[in-house]
Amino acid sequence: MGEPATLWRHRDFLLLWTGQSVSRVGDQFTGLAVPYIAAYLLGAGPAEMGLLASCTSPTSTSSDFSSAC
């Protein structure tokens, strides 16, 4: 028997991996850019930044305030 085939030789896997990688980079960029824009460019105060933080936290789907986001 020859060498086992790797996933890196399959076009569909490469497309999936590339798409997921680009998505993750975009998520990280958004996580940095949105608070920066809110705080520095729009002049958001502590209350708005707190609401923004609660909407962007990983637990926001189970939060009572998630309907406000």
N, C-alpha and C positions, 0 to 999 in steps of 0.2 A: 504494500500500500504506500501511497505517496504522502506528502505532507497534507495535513488537514487544511481545508479551505478556511480563510479568514473572512470576517465580515467586511474588511476594508476592500475587498474585491467585488462587492455587490453594489451595484449602482443605487438601488433603492435604499440600502442602509446608509450610503454616503449622503444621499439627499436628505434623509431623516436626520442624520447627525449634524449636517450643515445647518439645516433649518432650526434645529433645537439650539445649536450654538449661537446662531444669530439672534434668536429669540432671547436667550439668556443675557447676551450682551445688551440688547435693547432694554430688558427689564432692569439691569443694573444701572444703565444710563438714566432711565426714567426715575429710578429711586434716588439718584443724585440731583437730577435736573429740576424736578418738580419742587422740592423744598427750596432749592436755590432761587428759582424764579419767584416763588411765593414770598420768600423772606426779603430778598434784595431788590428785585425789580418791581414787585407789586406792593411792597411795604406791609406785608401781613404782620399782624400783632400776635401776641402769645396765644390768644384764644383761637385764631385761625390756624396757627401752626399746630396747636394741640388737636384741632379737628382734623387737619391734614394728616398728622401722625396716626391718629386713630383709624383713619380711613385706609391708610397704606400699610398698616401692620398686618402680619400674617394671620392674626386672630380676628381681623375685622369682619369675617363672615359670620362669626358667632356673637358679635358685639351688638348691644342694644342700639348703638348709634350707626350701624351699618346702613340703615335705611336713609340716613341723611347724606350719605356719600354719593 
